[in-house]
Amino acid sequence: MTFQYASAGDLASFLQRDVDTSTANLALQTASQLFSTRANTVWAPTTVTYQTQALGYRQLFLPFRPVSAVSAVRIVSAVAGTLVVTDYARIKNVLYRLIGFGVPGVFPPDMVEVDLTYGFPSATDDVRGAVLETAGAAYMNPDVSTAAESIDDYSVKTALGMGGMSLTPAAVVLADYYRGTIAA
């Protein structure tokens, strides 16, 4: 999935200059994905079906944040078929069921499928600002291997292995904040 938390027009305003739309969109998509990966969440409602082994535990931890809705839970068994489960409770990103999810010790193990929606409704101003800052830095200096330049007697120093685009220090701090505990 590709997310873009700001537009090319936003980047042009941020940089206070005209931008190439294609390059700006690429920088914004990359910066948005880097931010989402670091924050371990997305700023767009996303619906998925999560599958994992059902080993009989009473708690099922969902690896998505923040979970806003669970529409269906099914236990798929090689022996008993598919059972739609409704006797569960959800608190944040954990499902609880008194009799557990699946039968312990069954081979092959039962599977549990959860249809859910996660993510924030839209990008907030702070997230948009962090993405614009990161994309702006990449747009203005796309050659990350250049470590130093000079004009008189033209000299360029390059650094090997610097990698590609990376979040700005402020964006890293904000993404780490969102990565913490989130109540949904």
CYANA upper distance limits for C-alpha pairs under 8 A (distance plus 0.5 A):
  2 THR  CA     29 GLN  CA      7.36
  2 THR  CA     33 GLN  CA      7.77
  3 PHE  CA     29 GLN  CA      6.60
  3 PHE  CA     32 SER  CA      6.78
  3 PHE  CA     33 GLN  CA      7.08
  3 PHE  CA     44 ALA  CA      8.24
  4 GLN  CA     25 ASN  CA      8.37
  4 GLN  CA     28 LEU  CA      6.47
  4 GLN  CA     29 GLN  CA      5.31
  4 GLN  CA     32 SER  CA      6.01
  4 GLN  CA     33 GLN  CA      8.21
  5 TYR  CA     28 LEU  CA      7.80
  5 TYR  CA     29 GLN  CA      8.17
  5 TYR  CA     32 SER  CA      6.41
  5 TYR  CA     43 TRP  CA      8.10
  5 TYR  CA    123 ALA  CA      6.31
  5 TYR  CA    127 VAL  CA      8.09
  5 TYR  CA    128 ARG  CA      6.24
  5 TYR  CA    131 VAL  CA      7.51
  6 ALA  CA     10 ASP  CA      6.60
  6 ALA  CA     11 LEU  CA      7.83
  6 ALA  CA     28 LEU  CA      7.18
  6 ALA  CA    128 ARG  CA      6.38
  6 ALA  CA    131 VAL  CA      7.79
  6 ALA  CA    132 LEU  CA      7.45
  7 SER  CA     11 LEU  CA      6.94
  7 SER  CA     25 ASN  CA      7.54
  7 SER  CA     28 LEU  CA      7.86
  8 ALA  CA     12 ALA  CA      6.71
  8 ALA  CA     19 VAL  CA      7.93
  8 ALA  CA     21 THR  CA      6.32
  8 ALA  CA     24 ALA  CA      5.91
  8 ALA  CA     25 ASN  CA      6.29
  8 ALA  CA     28 LEU  CA      8.09
  9 GLY  CA     13 SER  CA      6.76
 10 ASP  CA     14 PHE  CA      6.58
 10 ASP  CA    132 LEU  CA      8.17
 11 LEU  CA     15 LEU  CA      6.53
 11 LEU  CA     19 VAL  CA      8.22
 11 LEU  CA     24 ALA  CA      7.57
 11 LEU  CA    132 LEU  CA      6.55
 11 LEU  CA    135 ALA  CA      8.22
 11 LEU  CA    136 GLY  CA      7.22
 12 ALA  CA     16 GLN  CA      6.15
 12 ALA  CA     17 ARG  CA      5.89
 12 ALA  CA     18 ASP  CA      6.02
 12 ALA  CA     19 VAL  CA      6.18
 13 SER  CA     17 ARG  CA      7.31
 14 PHE  CA    132 LEU  CA      7.52
 14 PHE  CA    136 GLY  CA      8.08
 15 LEU  CA    136 GLY  CA      7.12
 19 VAL  CA     23 THR  CA      8.29
 19 VAL  CA     24 ALA  CA      7.02
 20 ASP  CA     24 ALA  CA      6.46
 21 THR  CA     25 ASN  CA      6.49
 22 SER  CA     26 LEU  CA      6.79
 23 THR  CA     27 ALA  CA      6.70
 23 THR  CA    139 TYR  CA      7.99
 24 ALA  CA     28 LEU  CA      6.58
 24 ALA  CA    135 ALA  CA      8.12
 24 ALA  CA    139 TYR  CA      7.33
 25 ASN  CA     29 GLN  CA      6.49
 26 LEU  CA     30 THR  CA      6.64
 27 ALA  CA     31 ALA  CA      6.53
 27 ALA  CA    135 ALA  CA      5.56
 27 ALA  CA    136 GLY  CA      8.35
 27 ALA  CA    138 ALA  CA      7.20
 27 ALA  CA    139 TYR  CA      7.05
 28 LEU  CA     32 SER  CA      6.41
 28 LEU  CA    131 VAL  CA      7.33
 28 LEU  CA    132 LEU  CA      7.61
 28 LEU  CA    135 ALA  CA      5.84
 29 GLN  CA     33 GLN  CA      6.63
 30 THR  CA     34 LEU  CA      6.62
 30 THR  CA    135 ALA  CA      8.24
 30 THR  CA    165 MET  CA      8.44
 31 ALA  CA     35 PHE  CA      6.61
 31 ALA  CA    131 VAL  CA      6.02
 31 ALA  CA    132 LEU  CA      8.37
 31 ALA  CA    134 THR  CA      6.51
 31 ALA  CA    135 ALA  CA      6.07
 31 ALA  CA    165 MET  CA      8.32
 31 ALA  CA    166 SER  CA      8.25
 31 ALA  CA    167 LEU  CA      7.57
 32 SER  CA     36 SER  CA      6.64
 32 SER  CA    131 VAL  CA      6.31
 33 GLN  CA     37 THR  CA      6.53
 34 LEU  CA     38 ARG  CA      6.68
 34 LEU  CA    166 SER  CA      7.93
 34 LEU  CA    167 LEU  CA      7.42
 35 PHE  CA     39 ALA  CA      6.52
 35 PHE  CA    131 VAL  CA      7.55
 35 PHE  CA    167 LEU  CA      7.63
 35 PHE  CA    171 ALA  CA      7.82
 35 PHE  CA    172 VAL  CA      8.21
 35 PHE  CA    175 ALA  CA      6.70
 36 SER  CA     40 ASN  CA      6.18
 36 SER  CA     41 THR  CA      5.92
 36 SER  CA     42 VAL  CA      5.91
 36 SER  CA     43 TRP  CA      8.37
 36 SER  CA    175 ALA  CA      8.11
 37 THR  CA     41 THR  CA      7.42
 38 ARG  CA    172 VAL  CA      7.89
 38 ARG  CA    175 ALA  CA      6.30
 38 ARG  CA    176 ASP  CA      7.37
 38 ARG  CA    179 ARG  CA      7.84
 39 ALA  CA    175 ALA  CA      4.91
 39 ALA  CA    176 ASP  CA      6.26
 39 ALA  CA    177 TYR  CA      8.07
 39 ALA  CA    178 TYR  CA      5.96
 39 ALA  CA    179 ARG  CA      4.97
 40 ASN  CA     64 PHE  CA      8.45
 40 ASN  CA     65 ARG  CA      7.75
 40 ASN  CA    178 TYR  CA      8.38
 40 ASN  CA    179 ARG  CA      6.28
 41 THR  CA     64 PHE  CA      7.49
 41 THR  CA     65 ARG  CA      6.04
 41 THR  CA     66 PRO  CA      7.73
 41 THR  CA    119 GLY  CA      6.59
 41 THR  CA    178 TYR  CA      8.48
 41 THR  CA    179 ARG  CA      7.98
 42 VAL  CA    118 TYR  CA      8.46
 42 VAL  CA    119 GLY  CA      5.43
 42 VAL  CA    120 PHE  CA      6.85
 43 TRP  CA    119 GLY  CA      5.95
 43 TRP  CA    120 PHE  CA      4.99
 43 TRP  CA    121 PRO  CA      6.52
 43 TRP  CA    122 SER  CA      5.33
 43 TRP  CA    123 ALA  CA      5.50
 44 ALA  CA    119 GLY  CA      6.06
 44 ALA  CA    120 PHE  CA      6.07
 44 ALA  CA    121 PRO  CA      5.81
 44 ALA  CA    122 SER  CA      5.73
 44 ALA  CA    123 ALA  CA      7.81
 45 PRO  CA    117 THR  CA      6.89
 45 PRO  CA    118 TYR  CA      6.21
 45 PRO  CA    119 GLY  CA      5.40
 45 PRO  CA    120 PHE  CA      6.52
 45 PRO  CA    121 PRO  CA      6.07
 45 PRO  CA    122 SER  CA      8.16
 46 THR  CA    117 THR  CA      5.87
 46 THR  CA    118 TYR  CA      5.94
 46 THR  CA    119 GLY  CA      6.68
 47 THR  CA    115 ASP  CA      7.76
 47 THR  CA    116 LEU  CA      6.15
 47 THR  CA    117 THR  CA      4.81
 47 THR  CA    118 TYR  CA      7.09
 48 VAL  CA    115 ASP  CA      6.39
 48 VAL  CA    116 LEU  CA      6.19
 48 VAL  CA    117 THR  CA      6.98
 49 THR  CA    113 GLU  CA      6.93
 49 THR  CA    114 VAL  CA      5.93
 49 THR  CA    115 ASP  CA      4.89
 49 THR  CA    116 LEU  CA      6.85
 50 TYR  CA     62 LEU  CA      8.42
 50 TYR  CA    113 GLU  CA      6.07
 50 TYR  CA    114 VAL  CA      5.61
 50 TYR  CA    115 ASP  CA      6.93
 50 TYR  CA    116 LEU  CA      8.10
 51 GLN  CA    111 MET  CA      7.26
 51 GLN  CA    112 VAL  CA      6.19
 51 GLN  CA    113 GLU  CA      5.07
 51 GLN  CA    114 VAL  CA      7.06
 52 THR  CA    111 MET  CA      6.21
 52 THR  CA    112 VAL  CA      6.09
 52 THR  CA    113 GLU  CA      7.35
 53 GLN  CA    109 PRO  CA      6.85
 53 GLN  CA    110 ASP  CA      6.46
 53 GLN  CA    111 MET  CA      4.98
 53 GLN  CA    112 VAL  CA      6.54
 54 ALA  CA     75 ILE  CA      7.81
 54 ALA  CA    101 PHE  CA      5.83
 54 ALA  CA    102 GLY  CA      5.16
 54 ALA  CA    103 VAL  CA      7.65
 54 ALA  CA    104 PRO  CA      8.33
 54 ALA  CA    109 PRO  CA      7.13
 54 ALA  CA    110 ASP  CA      5.54
 54 ALA  CA    111 MET  CA      5.34
 54 ALA  CA    112 VAL  CA      5.77
 55 LEU  CA    101 PHE  CA      7.08
 55 LEU  CA    102 GLY  CA      6.04
 55 LEU  CA    103 VAL  CA      6.52
 55 LEU  CA    104 PRO  CA      5.37
 55 LEU  CA    105 GLY  CA      7.78
 55 LEU  CA    109 PRO  CA      7.19
 55 LEU  CA    110 ASP  CA      7.37
 56 GLY  CA     99 ILE  CA      8.29
 56 GLY  CA    100 GLY  CA      5.33
 56 GLY  CA    101 PHE  CA      5.18
 56 GLY  CA    102 GLY  CA      5.02
 56 GLY  CA    103 VAL  CA      5.36
 56 GLY  CA    104 PRO  CA      5.22
 57 TYR  CA    100 GLY  CA      5.38
 57 TYR  CA    101 PHE  CA      6.23
 57 TYR  CA    102 GLY  CA      8.10
 57 TYR  CA    104 PRO  CA      8.42
 58 ARG  CA     96 TYR  CA      6.13
 58 ARG  CA     97 ARG  CA      5.62
 58 ARG  CA     98 LEU  CA      6.39
 58 ARG  CA     99 ILE  CA      6.98
 58 ARG  CA    100 GLY  CA      4.45
 58 ARG  CA    101 PHE  CA      6.72
 59 GLN  CA     94 VAL  CA      7.11
 59 GLN  CA     95 LEU  CA      6.17
 59 GLN  CA     96 TYR  CA      5.23
 59 GLN  CA     97 ARG  CA      7.11
 59 GLN  CA    100 GLY  CA      7.58
 59 GLN  CA    101 PHE  CA      8.24
 60 LEU  CA     94 VAL  CA      6.09
 60 LEU  CA     95 LEU  CA      5.50
 60 LEU  CA     96 TYR  CA      6.99
 60 LEU  CA    101 PHE  CA      8.14
 61 PHE  CA     93 ASN  CA      6.74
 61 PHE  CA     94 VAL  CA      5.07
 61 PHE  CA     95 LEU  CA      6.99
 62 LEU  CA     93 ASN  CA      5.78
 62 LEU  CA     94 VAL  CA      6.32
 62 LEU  CA     95 LEU  CA      8.11
 63 PRO  CA     93 ASN  CA      7.87
 64 PHE  CA     93 ASN  CA      7.36
 64 PHE  CA    118 TYR  CA      6.86
 64 PHE  CA    119 GLY  CA      8.35
 65 ARG  CA     93 ASN  CA      7.23
 65 ARG  CA    118 TYR  CA      6.54
 65 ARG  CA    119 GLY  CA      6.63
 65 ARG  CA    182 ILE  CA      7.92
 66 PRO  CA     92 LYS  CA      7.54
 66 PRO  CA     93 ASN  CA      7.28
 66 PRO  CA    118 TYR  CA      5.92
 66 PRO  CA    119 GLY  CA      5.90
 66 PRO  CA    120 PHE  CA      7.46
 66 PRO  CA    182 ILE  CA      7.07
 66 PRO  CA    183 ALA  CA      7.68
 66 PRO  CA    184 ALA  CA      6.15
 67 VAL  CA     92 LYS  CA      6.86
 67 VAL  CA     93 ASN  CA      6.09
 67 VAL  CA    116 LEU  CA      7.67
 67 VAL  CA    117 THR  CA      6.50
 67 VAL  CA    118 TYR  CA      4.69
 67 VAL  CA    119 GLY  CA      7.09
 67 VAL  CA    184 ALA  CA      7.10
 68 SER  CA    116 LEU  CA      8.20
 68 SER  CA    117 THR  CA      6.19
 68 SER  CA    118 TYR  CA      5.80
 68 SER  CA    119 GLY  CA      7.75
 68 SER  CA    184 ALA  CA      6.93
 69 ALA  CA    116 LEU  CA      6.09
 69 ALA  CA    117 THR  CA      5.67
 69 ALA  CA    118 TYR  CA      7.54
 70 VAL  CA    114 VAL  CA      7.59
 70 VAL  CA    115 ASP  CA      6.42
 70 VAL  CA    116 LEU  CA      4.80
 70 VAL  CA    117 THR  CA      6.96
 71 SER  CA    114 VAL  CA      8.20
 71 SER  CA    115 ASP  CA      6.03
 71 SER  CA    116 LEU  CA      6.32
 72 ALA  CA     84 VAL  CA      7.95
 72 ALA  CA     85 VAL  CA      8.04
 72 ALA  CA     86 THR  CA      8.32
 72 ALA  CA    114 VAL  CA      6.28
 72 ALA  CA    115 ASP  CA      5.63
 72 ALA  CA    116 LEU  CA      7.85
 73 VAL  CA     84 VAL  CA      6.50
 73 VAL  CA     85 VAL  CA      5.86
 73 VAL  CA     86 THR  CA      7.57
 73 VAL  CA    112 VAL  CA      7.63
 73 VAL  CA    113 GLU  CA      6.22
 73 VAL  CA    114 VAL  CA      5.07
 73 VAL  CA    115 ASP  CA      6.99
 74 ARG  CA     82 THR  CA      7.02
 74 ARG  CA     83 LEU  CA      6.01
 74 ARG  CA     84 VAL  CA      4.96
 74 ARG  CA     85 VAL  CA      6.07
 74 ARG  CA    112 VAL  CA      6.13
 74 ARG  CA    113 GLU  CA      5.60
 74 ARG  CA    114 VAL  CA      7.01
 75 ILE  CA     82 THR  CA      6.17
 75 ILE  CA     83 LEU  CA      5.66
 75 ILE  CA     84 VAL  CA      7.01
 75 ILE  CA     85 VAL  CA      7.61
 75 ILE  CA    101 PHE  CA      7.62
 75 ILE  CA    102 GLY  CA      6.92
 75 ILE  CA    110 ASP  CA      7.25
 75 ILE  CA    111 MET  CA      6.20
 75 ILE  CA    112 VAL  CA      4.95
 75 ILE  CA    113 GLU  CA      6.86
 76 VAL  CA     80 ALA  CA      8.21
 76 VAL  CA     81 GLY  CA      6.23
 76 VAL  CA     82 THR  CA      4.89
 76 VAL  CA     83 LEU  CA      6.92
 76 VAL  CA    110 ASP  CA      6.21
 76 VAL  CA    111 MET  CA      5.52
 76 VAL  CA    112 VAL  CA      6.55
 76 VAL  CA    113 GLU  CA      8.03
 77 SER  CA     81 GLY  CA      5.40
 77 SER  CA     82 THR  CA      6.61
 77 SER  CA    102 GLY  CA      8.39
 77 SER  CA    109 PRO  CA      7.99
 77 SER  CA    110 ASP  CA      5.17
 77 SER  CA    111 MET  CA      6.99
 78 ALA  CA    108 PRO  CA      7.66
 78 ALA  CA    110 ASP  CA      7.42
 87 ASP  CA     97 ARG  CA      7.02
 88 TYR  CA     95 LEU  CA      6.95
 88 TYR  CA     96 TYR  CA      5.92
 88 TYR  CA     97 ARG  CA      5.12
 88 TYR  CA     98 LEU  CA      8.08
 89 ALA  CA     95 LEU  CA      6.14
 89 ALA  CA     96 TYR  CA      5.61
 89 ALA  CA     97 ARG  CA      7.09
 90 ARG  CA     94 VAL  CA      6.21
 90 ARG  CA     95 LEU  CA      5.03
 90 ARG  CA     96 TYR  CA      6.77
 91 ILE  CA     95 LEU  CA      7.06
 91 ILE  CA     96 TYR  CA      8.45
 92 LYS  CA    183 ALA  CA      6.80
 92 LYS  CA    184 ALA  CA      6.15
 96 TYR  CA    100 GLY  CA      8.13
 97 ARG  CA    101 PHE  CA      7.34
101 PHE  CA    112 VAL  CA      7.60
102 GLY  CA    110 ASP  CA      6.17
102 GLY  CA    111 MET  CA      7.77
102 GLY  CA    112 VAL  CA      7.88
103 VAL  CA    109 PRO  CA      8.28
103 VAL  CA    110 ASP  CA      7.37
104 PRO  CA    109 PRO  CA      8.22
105 GLY  CA    109 PRO  CA      7.71
106 VAL  CA    110 ASP  CA      7.58
123 ALA  CA    127 VAL  CA      6.48
123 ALA  CA    128 ARG  CA      6.66
124 THR  CA    128 ARG  CA      6.65
125 ASP  CA    129 GLY  CA      6.51
126 ASP  CA    130 ALA  CA      6.74
127 VAL  CA    131 VAL  CA      6.69
127 VAL  CA    174 LEU  CA      8.19
128 ARG  CA    132 LEU  CA      6.56
129 GLY  CA    133 GLU  CA      6.57
130 ALA  CA    134 THR  CA      6.76
130 ALA  CA    168 THR  CA      8.26
130 ALA  CA    170 ALA  CA      7.55
130 ALA  CA    171 ALA  CA      5.36
130 ALA  CA    174 LEU  CA      8.16
131 VAL  CA    135 ALA  CA      6.46
131 VAL  CA    171 ALA  CA      7.76
132 LEU  CA    136 GLY  CA      6.16
133 GLU  CA    137 ALA  CA      6.72
133 GLU  CA    168 THR  CA      7.59
133 GLU  CA    171 ALA  CA      8.31
134 THR  CA    138 ALA  CA      6.89
134 THR  CA    166 SER  CA      7.76
134 THR  CA    167 LEU  CA      5.96
134 THR  CA    168 THR  CA      6.01
134 THR  CA    171 ALA  CA      7.80
135 ALA  CA    139 TYR  CA      6.44
136 GLY  CA    140 MET  CA      6.55
137 ALA  CA    141 ASN  CA      6.65
137 ALA  CA    142 PRO  CA      8.49
138 ALA  CA    142 PRO  CA      5.59
138 ALA  CA    165 MET  CA      6.90
144 VAL  CA    162 MET  CA      7.20
144 VAL  CA    163 GLY  CA      7.80
144 VAL  CA    164 GLY  CA      7.07
144 VAL  CA    165 MET  CA      8.00
145 SER  CA    158 THR  CA      5.81
145 SER  CA    159 ALA  CA      5.70
145 SER  CA    160 LEU  CA      6.83
145 SER  CA    161 GLY  CA      8.06
145 SER  CA    162 MET  CA      6.41
145 SER  CA    163 GLY  CA      8.23
146 THR  CA    156 VAL  CA      7.70
146 THR  CA    157 LYS  CA      6.55
146 THR  CA    158 THR  CA      4.92
146 THR  CA    159 ALA  CA      6.75
147 ALA  CA    156 VAL  CA      8.34
147 ALA  CA    157 LYS  CA      6.03
147 ALA  CA    158 THR  CA      5.58
147 ALA  CA    159 ALA  CA      6.30
148 ALA  CA    156 VAL  CA      6.39
148 ALA  CA    157 LYS  CA      5.50
148 ALA  CA    158 THR  CA      7.40
149 GLU  CA    154 TYR  CA      8.14
149 GLU  CA    155 SER  CA      6.24
149 GLU  CA    156 VAL  CA      4.99
149 GLU  CA    157 LYS  CA      6.75
150 SER  CA    154 TYR  CA      6.16
150 SER  CA    155 SER  CA      5.73
150 SER  CA    156 VAL  CA      7.02
151 ILE  CA    155 SER  CA      7.37
167 LEU  CA    171 ALA  CA      6.27
167 LEU  CA    172 VAL  CA      6.54
168 THR  CA    172 VAL  CA      6.79
169 PRO  CA    173 VAL  CA      6.94
170 ALA  CA    174 LEU  CA      6.84
171 ALA  CA    175 ALA  CA      6.51
172 VAL  CA    176 ASP  CA      6.56
173 VAL  CA    177 TYR  CA      6.80
174 LEU  CA    178 TYR  CA      6.99
175 ALA  CA    179 ARG  CA      6.63
176 ASP  CA    180 GLY  CA      7.12
178 TYR  CA    182 ILE  CA      7.80
